[in-house]
């Protein structure tokens, strides 16, 4: 079965909440392939299309939520998860700033982990103060920030400014509805880049990380 056919099959199973079917599809795709290949050919395209369909109103919020949950659970079971070893600082971190809707973050986190990246999940509804504190404690090289509403998106500027000193700040990649609606907003808040979906998040992370995982 071609990669696109597997991705479509995985997508259909997720939307039908067919956990067994989705898992079987991913198991077949994972045979003889590394995690990055699987993420690029099956997981990321399926999650990206589901997210796009939700934005167009073709997929319900419940389907989007369950697809993300099922995909992340299956990826955790089937594919090796790269996580920081004891005492090792994560190279990547992700958080939802102030907002409590974690769907976008869930999709990006699942895609990044399935592509072999160790990612520290700082959660959702995170305040500026807490996010800055966690970054100073862990020292990630790349920080991904997701927002749902414009007020939270504008507060990214405060995060960037507060992380500027002391020491080298992390690369900040932003995502979420405000940044899709205004393509230049990421520049205004001082971020280094913006990604519209999980596939773009992987591309941006790989670019800024220079191949490090």
C-alpha positions in Angstrom: 0.0 0.0 0.0 1.3 3.4 -1.0 2.2 6.0 1.7 -0.7 8.2 0.8 -3.1 5.3 0.9 -1.9 4.4 4.4 -2.3 8.0 5.5 -5.8 8.1 4.1 -6.6 4.8 5.8 -5.2 6.0 9.1 -7.2 9.2 8.8 -10.5 7.3 8.1 -9.9 5.1 11.1 -9.2 8.1 13.3 -12.4 9.9 12.2 -14.4 6.7 12.7 -12.8 6.4 16.2 -11.6 2.9 15.1 -8.6 2.6 17.4 -7.9 -1.0 16.3 -7.9 -0.1 12.6 -5.8 2.9 13.1 -3.3 1.0 15.1 -3.1 -1.8 12.5 -2.5 0.7 9.8 0.4 2.3 11.7 1.9 -1.1 12.6 2.1 -2.0 8.9 3.6 1.4 8.1 6.1 1.2 10.8 7.6 -2.1 9.6 11.1 -1.5 8.4 10.7 2.3 8.6 12.1 4.9 11.1 9.9 7.1 13.1 10.5 10.2 10.9 9.5 8.3 7.8 6.3 7.1 9.5 5.5 10.6 10.7 6.0 12.2 7.4 4.1 9.6 5.3 1.2 8.6 7.6 0.8 10.4 10.9 1.5 14.0 10.1 -0.5 14.1 6.8 -3.5 12.4 8.4 -3.6 14.8 11.4 -3.0 17.8 9.1 -6.0 16.9 6.9 -8.2 16.3 9.9 -7.2 19.7 11.3 -7.9 21.4 7.9 -11.3 19.7 7.7 -12.2 20.9 11.1 -11.3 24.5 10.2 -13.6 24.2 7.1 -16.4 22.8 9.3 -16.3 19.3 7.7 -15.1 17.6 10.9 -16.7 18.0 14.3 -14.9 19.2 17.4 -15.5 15.8 19.0 -13.9 14.0 16.0 -10.9 16.4 16.0 -10.4 15.9 19.8 -10.8 12.1 19.6 -8.5 11.8 16.6 -5.8 13.6 18.4 -6.2 11.5 21.5 -6.3 8.2 19.6 -3.3 9.1 17.4 -1.2 10.1 20.3 -2.0 7.0 22.3 -1.3 4.7 19.3 2.0 6.5 18.5 3.1 6.1 22.1 2.4 2.4 21.9 3.7 1.6 18.4 6.6 4.0 17.8 9.6 4.6 20.0 9.3 7.7 22.0 12.4 9.9 22.4 12.2 11.5 25.7 14.9 13.3 27.8 17.0 10.9 29.8 17.4 11.4 33.5 19.2 14.7 34.1 19.1 15.6 30.4 17.5 18.9 29.4 15.0 18.7 26.6 15.9 20.4 23.3 12.2 21.2 22.6 9.3 22.5 24.7 5.7 23.2 23.8 2.9 25.0 25.6 -0.5 26.6 25.1 -0.2 30.1 26.4 -3.1 31.1 28.7 -5.8 29.4 26.6 -7.2 26.0 27.7 -7.9 24.5 24.3 -5.1 22.1 23.7 -6.2 20.4 20.4 -3.6 22.1 18.2 -0.8 21.4 20.7 -1.9 17.8 20.9 -1.6 17.3 17.1 1.8 19.1 16.9 3.2 17.2 20.0 2.1 13.9 18.6 3.7 14.6 15.2 7.0 15.9 16.8 7.4 12.9 19.1 6.6 10.5 16.3 9.3 12.1 14.2 11.9 11.3 16.9 12.0 14.6 18.8 12.2 14.7 22.6 9.6 17.3 23.6 8.8 18.7 27.0 5.1 19.3 27.3 4.5 22.4 29.5 0.7 21.9 29.2 -2.1 24.3 28.5 -3.4 27.4 30.2 0.2 28.3 31.0 0.8 31.9 32.2 3.6 34.0 31.0 5.3 33.9 34.3 5.2 30.1 34.5 6.3 29.6 30.9 9.3 31.9 31.4 10.2 30.0 34.6 10.0 26.6 33.0 12.2 27.7 30.1 14.8 29.1 32.4 14.8 25.9 34.4 15.1 23.6 31.3 16.9 25.7 28.8 15.2 24.3 25.6 16.7 25.3 22.3 13.3 25.7 20.7 10.0 26.8 22.3 6.7 26.2 20.5 3.8 28.3 21.7 0.2 27.7 20.6 -2.6 30.2 21.2 -6.3 30.2 20.4 -7.3 33.9 21.0 -5.6 37.1 20.0 -5.0 38.4 23.5 -2.9 35.3 24.3 -1.1 35.7 21.0 -0.1 39.2 21.8 1.3 38.1 25.1 3.9 36.1 23.2 5.8 39.4 23.0 6.1 39.5 26.8 7.5 35.9 26.8 10.1 36.7 24.1 11.2 39.9 25.9 11.5 38.2 29.2 13.5 35.3 27.8 15.9 37.6 26.0 18.0 38.0 29.2 20.0 36.5 30.8 21.6 34.0 28.4 20.7 33.0 24.9 16.9 32.8 24.4 15.2 29.8 22.8 14.0 30.0 19.2 10.3 30.7 19.5 7.8 29.2 17.0 4.2 30.1 17.3 1.0 28.7 15.9 -2.8 28.9 16.3 -5.7 30.7 14.8 -4.5 34.3 15.4 -1.3 33.6 13.4 -3.2 31.9 10.6 -5.6 34.9 10.3 -2.7 37.4 10.3 0.4 36.1 8.5 2.5 38.9 9.9 1.5 38.7 13.5 4.4 36.4 14.4 6.8 39.1 13.5 5.0 41.7 15.5 5.2 39.6 18.7 8.9 38.9 18.2 8.7 35.2 17.3 11.2 33.5 15.0 8.7 31.7 12.9 5.0 30.6 12.6 3.7 27.2 11.6 0.2 26.5 10.3 0.1 22.8 11.1 2.0 19.8 12.5 3.9 19.2 9.2 5.2 22.8 9.2 6.1 22.5 12.8 8.3 19.5 12.1 9.9 21.4 9.2 10.6 24.5 11.3 12.0 22.5 14.2 14.3 20.6 11.9 15.5 23.8 10.3 16.3 25.5 13.6 17.7 22.4 15.3 20.1 21.7 12.4 19.4 18.0 12.6 19.8 17.7 16.4 17.4 15.3 18.1 
